[in-house]
Amino acid sequence: MNLYTKLACFAGGALFGSFGVKLLSSQDAKKAYIHATAAGLRMKDCVMKTVTNAQENAADILASAKDMNEARSAAQCEAAAAAEINDSEI
C-alpha cells in the first residue's frame, strides 16, 4: 500500500468516526434505542413467563415421580412381607 492509500484510509476512518458519533447521539437514534430496549423488556417478560411455566411443570413431574416411587416402594415392602409370611408358614 502506498502512502496516499494509507492517508486516504485514515482520513476516511476519521471522517466516518466523527459522523458516526453524531449519528449515534441524534434524537432519531435515541428513539430507536428506546424502542429496542422496550422490545427487549417485553421479550424478557414473555420468556420469564415461559420459564416459570416450565418450572411449575417440572415441579409437578417431580412430585408425581416421588409419589410413584413411594407407591412402588410400599408395594415391594408388602410383597416382601407376604413372601416372609409364606416362607415362615411352610
C-alpha positions as CSV (number, residue, x, y, z in Angstrom):
1,M,0.0,0.0,0.0
2,N,1.4,3.3,-0.9
3,L,1.4,6.4,1.3
4,Y,-1.7,8.0,-0.3
5,T,-3.8,5.0,0.1
6,K,-2.9,4.8,3.8
7,L,-3.6,8.5,4.2
8,A,-7.0,8.2,2.5
9,C,-8.0,5.3,4.7
10,F,-7.0,7.2,7.8
11,A,-8.9,10.3,6.7
12,G,-12.0,8.2,5.7
13,G,-11.9,6.5,9.1
14,A,-11.7,9.8,11.0
15,L,-14.5,11.3,9.0
16,F,-16.7,8.2,9.4
17,G,-15.9,8.1,13.1
18,S,-16.9,11.7,13.7
19,F,-20.0,11.3,11.6
20,G,-20.8,8.1,13.4
21,V,-20.7,9.8,16.8
22,K,-23.1,12.5,15.6
23,L,-25.4,9.8,14.2
24,L,-25.4,7.7,17.3
25,S,-26.2,10.7,19.5
26,S,-29.1,12.0,17.5
27,Q,-32.7,12.1,18.6
28,D,-33.7,9.6,16.0
29,A,-31.1,7.2,17.3
30,K,-32.3,7.8,20.8
31,K,-35.8,6.8,19.8
32,A,-34.5,3.7,18.1
33,Y,-32.6,2.8,21.3
34,I,-35.8,3.3,23.4
35,H,-37.9,1.1,21.0
36,A,-35.2,-1.6,21.0
37,T,-34.9,-1.6,24.8
38,A,-38.7,-1.7,25.2
39,A,-38.9,-4.7,22.9
40,G,-36.1,-6.4,24.8
41,L,-38.0,-5.9,28.1
42,R,-41.2,-7.3,26.6
43,M,-39.3,-10.3,25.3
44,K,-37.8,-10.8,28.8
45,D,-41.3,-10.8,30.3
46,C,-42.5,-13.4,27.8
47,V,-39.5,-15.6,28.3
48,M,-39.8,-15.4,32.1
49,K,-43.5,-16.5,31.8
50,T,-42.4,-19.5,29.8
51,V,-39.6,-20.3,32.2
52,T,-42.0,-20.0,35.2
53,N,-44.5,-22.3,33.4
54,A,-41.7,-24.9,32.7
55,Q,-40.5,-24.7,36.3
56,E,-44.1,-25.3,37.6
57,N,-44.4,-28.3,35.2
58,A,-41.1,-29.7,36.3
59,A,-42.2,-29.4,40.0
60,D,-45.4,-31.3,39.2
61,I,-43.5,-34.0,37.4
62,L,-41.0,-34.3,40.3
63,A,-43.9,-34.6,42.8
64,S,-45.6,-37.3,40.7
65,A,-42.4,-39.2,40.3
66,K,-41.8,-39.2,44.1
67,D,-45.4,-40.4,44.7
68,M,-44.9,-43.1,42.1
69,N,-41.6,-44.2,43.8
70,E,-43.3,-44.2,47.2
71,A,-46.2,-46.4,46.0
72,R,-43.7,-48.7,44.3
73,S,-41.6,-49.0,47.4
74,A,-44.7,-49.7,49.5
75,A,-45.8,-52.4,47.1
76,Q,-42.4,-54.0,47.2
77,C,-42.4,-54.0,51.0
78,E,-45.8,-55.6,51.1
79,A,-44.7,-58.2,48.6
80,A,-41.6,-58.9,50.7
81,A,-43.6,-59.1,53.9
82,A,-46.1,-61.5,52.2
83,A,-43.2,-63.7,51.0
84,E,-41.7,-63.8,54.5
85,I,-45.1,-64.9,55.9
86,N,-45.4,-67.6,53.3
87,D,-41.9,-68.8,54.0
88,S,-42.5,-69.0,57.7
89,E,-45.7,-70.9,57.2
90,I,-44.0,-73.5,55.1
